[in-house]
Structure formats: C-alpha cells, structure tokens
C-alpha cells in the first residue's frame, strides 16, 4: 500500500504489486478541488481517504481497475467521457463492451472482475479545461483502448496523466470488442505530438526520462503484432486457429480460457483494421494475408 507525494500537490497511490494489473496507480491532487484520478478494484483504497476530503473523481476510462472503487464514494462528483459512461453505469453494457457474450467468455469471468457499477455526475470532452485551483487539467480524448479513454494534461508543467496509454512492456491493449486499433494508434501519436515531459501512467507510475522514445517503442508493439498476424495468415486460418498462435499475449497464464478469450478479442479487433486496409481477406470464416509479411512496413 503506497500513498506517496510526487511533486507539487500530486500524490501517487497504489494498493499493491507495483500497480501491475489488476492493481493500478491512481493519483490524488491535493488542490482547492481535491481530486482523484481513477479508483482501483481493491476496496482497501478507501482507507486512504478516511481523513482526506475528495471533491472530484475523474475516470480515464470505464475499466474495473480504473473505476472499481467509484461506488465507495457515493457523495463525490464523478466525471467521465460520455462514450464510456454507459459501461460505467451498467453490468450489461460493461459486458457488451468487453464482448463477453459475442466471444463466449468463460463462465465466471464477470465475478473475476468483482466490479460494481457507479454513479456518474458529469461528463468530460476533448479540450475541456478542468480548473482544480492551482492546477488546470486539459482533457485529451484518446480513444482506442476504450471508446471514451481520456488523458489529462497539465500543460503548464507538461505533465500527462496517461491512463492506460501506460507504457508497459506488453504494449497497447485493445482486447475489448469496443476497442479500436486505428484509434489506439492515432491516440498514441497524439500523445507523441504533445511530447509531455512527465507521464503519470496507470500501470508504470511516474516516467520522466526518455518519454518520447518510450512512446514510440510502445506504439511499435502494435506494428510488431501486425507483422506476426500477417505472417501467420500466409495460410488461411480461422480466428480460433489464429488465436492459438498467441501473438498478442505471447505467453498465456492461468486460467487459459481467460487468456484465450482476450487473445481472441484482441485479434478480432486487429483483423478489423487489416481487413479495412485490404491487407487481409476473409472467406468462409478463414482469414488470409494479401501481402508478404516480410514486405510489410508499418503504416502501409
Ligand atoms: Zn484499461
């Protein structure tokens, strides 16, 4: 359990495992408007706020490791992007965004999340300035990971609360039916363009060295996976057959059925982009590459 001052009036919080999923790094801004950015799944999080006021919760997106304790702050204003609000408010829409029914999620996956819907009192939109007193946060709509994913930028100090544009070695995650690879690419490019000095990542914490280089490397993971998909599809494969190549997760943990599910959804989302670009064709439930993978260059 960590509640630690970083700089100015920004504090970093995690309830475990260095913020690695399903844990999260959340942030507390002790300004005129006392603000939390994201709440984790672990209910022990609220213990930090027994004697600390909270006026506002900003959710970067609807995922359970970013909104899990929202319901434990019933009096607090919660704001999120309209495209993620339905999934924050309803188990059913949450499940649809994940694609649980559509992709036959293994039974019990919902209980694994152990997630409660939350009240949402207000929206955020790209370009909004949220004035907390001394810190002004600019909302950057950065969809792809989820439709309503947002980052928050403190322009004056060039500090970006980057949510799940998180710079982990895994790379960008797009394992929801509601995810989108093209949007993910555009959003990371948007962050590269802004070129923040400091990134406060939901799963890596504070990053203040080689930020741009790390963002480019992170984005590159998408193209590495893309090349592997095109290679695997030099022979026609069904989605299930392609899933067993473990291109996205590389190694599957336990339970395997959960990894199979997320691998499959990620590949389906990625194939939508490749079909649109004309790099892959689909016939009788089989996908086949239309380019020689070795000739493939990113952004083709
Ligand atoms: Zn997420």
Boltz pocket constraint, residues with backbone or C-beta under 6 A from the ligand:
constraints:
  - pocket:
      binder: B
      contacts: [[A, 61], [A, 63], [A, 66], [A, 145], [A, 164]]
      max_distance: 6.0
